[in-house]
């Protein structure tokens, strides 16, 4: 039996921005799925506001699924190609039985505005949008349930750096406006370090180092953390301020 996670002790503070960094196969995505309630750990516990997720009732688990959202890599590719953008964004409300069609579309239109998707995109097939627009769509789709935590699992790895940077800027504004908590998961420390307050480094199923971003970048302790930092081309002035 393969042990995907090995004695992981990990917490996320309310309102924080944390980066979880590691190579493919290090256990990052398994941890993300456990945190989102999509997988049940065979040992230990996932606690949300002090309550074990595995002991939640069905109603509590449904609420947890709304409060803790996850955006996967390539999530836009899972959208029904027949859906318009506004239908794709409002689908979580339809599944949850919230409101009528008009109310759901109004909510979807509101979140389109918040993620800066143009109004003309509302009736366009979701898969006709550009890569950056699709990512804005799936962000709006995650926000429509009024979450507290959003986990981004390699969500921006396929995007060009300028597009990803604009999305990170947008997410920063949304976090400030809606008091959100973010966990960014990926392998590229260059991309995530400028936006994260803390970085946790994962290697072979373990979190081998965790600390404030600036401290970890300037003085990494674990050999794998040092390897990740060496892979950063150059730390520009003011990059971590």
C-alpha positions in Angstrom: 0.0 0.0 0.0 1.3 3.4 -0.9 1.1 6.1 1.8 0.3 9.3 0.1 0.4 11.4 3.3 2.7 10.7 6.2 1.9 12.4 9.6 0.9 15.7 8.0 0.2 18.3 10.6 -1.2 21.3 8.8 -3.4 24.3 9.7 -4.7 27.2 7.8 -5.6 30.5 9.7 -8.8 32.3 8.9 -8.2 35.0 6.3 -4.7 33.8 5.4 -3.0 33.1 2.1 -0.9 29.9 2.2 1.1 28.2 -0.5 1.7 24.5 -0.5 4.6 23.7 -2.8 6.0 20.4 -3.9 6.8 18.1 -6.9 4.2 16.0 -8.6 3.5 12.9 -6.5 4.5 14.6 -3.2 0.9 14.2 -1.9 -0.3 17.8 -2.4 -3.5 16.9 -4.3 -4.3 14.1 -1.9 -4.1 16.6 0.9 -6.2 19.0 -1.0 -9.0 16.4 -1.6 -8.9 15.5 2.1 -9.3 19.1 3.1 -12.1 19.6 0.7 -14.0 16.5 2.0 -13.6 14.6 -1.3 -11.5 11.9 0.3 -11.5 10.5 3.9 -8.1 10.0 5.4 -7.4 6.5 6.7 -5.8 8.0 9.8 -5.9 11.3 11.6 -8.6 13.9 11.2 -9.5 17.0 9.2 -10.8 19.7 11.5 -12.9 22.6 10.5 -13.6 25.2 13.2 -12.6 22.5 15.6 -15.0 19.8 14.3 -13.9 16.6 12.7 -15.2 16.6 9.1 -15.6 12.8 9.0 -18.0 13.0 11.9 -20.3 15.7 10.3 -23.9 15.0 9.6 -25.1 15.0 6.0 -26.4 18.6 6.4 -23.2 19.7 8.0 -21.2 18.1 5.2 -23.3 19.8 2.6 -22.6 23.2 4.3 -18.9 22.3 4.6 -18.9 21.7 0.8 -20.2 25.2 0.3 -17.8 26.8 2.7 -14.7 25.0 1.5 -14.4 25.1 -2.3 -11.7 23.6 -4.5 -10.6 24.6 -8.0 -8.7 21.9 -9.8 -6.2 22.2 -12.6 -8.2 22.1 -15.9 -11.5 22.7 -14.0 -12.9 24.6 -16.9 -12.7 21.5 -19.0 -15.2 19.8 -16.8 -18.0 22.3 -17.6 -20.8 21.1 -19.8 -20.0 22.4 -23.2 -23.7 23.2 -23.9 -23.8 25.6 -20.9 -23.5 29.3 -21.3 -21.1 31.1 -19.0 -24.0 32.3 -16.7 -25.5 28.8 -16.6 -22.2 27.2 -15.7 -21.6 29.7 -12.9 -25.1 29.3 -11.5 -25.1 25.5 -11.6 -24.0 25.0 -8.0 -27.1 27.0 -6.8 -29.3 24.9 -9.0 -27.8 21.7 -7.6 -28.3 23.0 -4.1 -31.9 24.0 -4.9 -31.2 27.7 -4.1 -33.6 30.2 -5.6 -35.4 30.2 -8.9 -33.7 30.4 -12.4 -33.9 34.2 -12.5 -32.4 34.6 -9.1 -29.6 32.2 -9.8 -28.8 34.0 -13.1 -28.8 37.3 -11.3 -26.3 35.9 -8.7 -24.2 34.5 -11.5 -24.2 37.9 -13.3 -23.1 39.6 -10.1 -20.1 37.2 -9.7 -19.2 37.6 -13.4 -18.8 41.3 -12.6 -16.7 40.6 -9.5 -14.3 38.5 -11.5 -14.2 41.0 -14.3 -15.8 38.8 -17.0 -17.4 41.0 -19.7 -21.2 41.1 -19.7 -21.2 40.0 -23.3 -19.7 36.6 -22.2 -22.8 35.7 -20.2 -24.6 33.9 -23.0 -21.6 32.6 -24.8 -20.8 28.9 -24.5 -18.4 28.6 -21.6 -15.8 26.6 -23.6 -15.6 29.4 -26.2 -13.9 31.7 -23.6 -10.2 32.2 -23.6 -8.0 30.3 -21.0 -7.9 33.3 -18.7 -11.6 33.9 -19.0 -12.4 30.2 -18.2 -10.4 30.5 -15.0 -12.3 33.6 -14.1 -15.5 31.6 -14.8 -14.5 28.7 -12.5 -13.5 31.3 -9.8 -16.9 32.9 -10.1 -18.5 29.4 -9.9 -16.7 28.7 -6.7 -17.6 32.1 -5.2 -21.3 31.8 -5.9 -21.7 29.5 -2.9 -20.3 32.2 -0.6 -17.3 30.1 0.6 -14.9 30.9 3.4 -12.0 28.9 2.0 -10.9 28.3 -1.6 -8.3 25.7 -2.4 -6.5 26.2 -5.8 -4.9 22.9 -6.8 -2.5 23.7 -9.7 -5.2 26.0 -11.0 -2.9 28.4 -12.8 0.0 26.2 -13.9 -1.3 26.0 -17.6 -1.6 29.8 -17.9 1.0 32.3 -19.2 2.7 34.2 -16.4 1.1 37.6 -17.3 -2.4 36.0 -17.3 -1.7 34.2 -14.0 -0.4 37.4 -12.4 -3.6 39.3 -13.3 -5.6 36.5 -11.8 -3.6 36.6 -8.6 -4.2 40.4 -8.4 -7.9 39.8 -8.9 -8.0 37.2 -6.2 -6.2 39.5 -3.8 -9.0 42.1 -4.3 -11.7 39.5 -3.8 -10.1 38.2 -0.6 -10.0 41.7 0.9 -13.6 42.3 -0.1 -15.1 39.0 1.0 -12.8 38.0 3.8 -11.7 34.8 2.0 -9.0 32.3 3.0 -6.8 30.9 0.2 -4.7 27.8 -0.1 -2.6 27.8 -3.3 -1.2 24.4 -4.3 1.5 23.9 -6.9 5.1 23.2 -7.8 6.2 26.7 -8.9 7.4 28.8 -6.0 8.1 31.7 -8.3 4.4 32.0 -9.1 3.0 31.7 -5.6 5.5 33.2 -3.2 4.6 36.9 -4.1 1.0 36.4 -3.0 1.4 34.0 0.0 2.0 35.0 3.5 3.2 31.5 4.4 4.7 28.6 2.4 4.6 24.9 3.3 7.0 22.6 1.5 5.8 19.1 0.8 8.1 16.2 -0.1 7.2 12.4 -0.2 4.0 12.9 1.7 5.4 15.1 4.5 5.5 18.8 5.1 9.2 19.2 5.6 9.3 22.9 6.2 6.8 25.7 6.8 7.3 29.4 7.5 6.7 33.0 6.6 7.3 33.4 2.9 10.2 35.9 3.1 12.0 33.8 5.8 11.7 30.6 3.8 12.8 32.2 0.6 15.8 33.9 2.1 16.9 31.1 4.5 15.5 27.7 3.5 16.5 24.9 5.9 15.4 21.7 4.3 17.4 20.5 1.3 14.3 20.3 -0.9 13.2 23.8 0.1 16.7 24.9 -0.9 16.3 23.2 -4.2 13.0 25.0 -4.8 14.5 28.4 -3.9 17.5 27.8 -6.2 15.0 27.2 -9.1 13.8 30.8 -8.8 15.5 32.7 -11.6 16.1 35.8 -9.6 14.4 37.5 -6.6 13.4 41.0 -7.9 13.7 44.0 -5.5 10.4 44.3 -3.5 9.2 40.9 -4.7 8.3 39.7 -1.2 7.2 43.0 0.4 
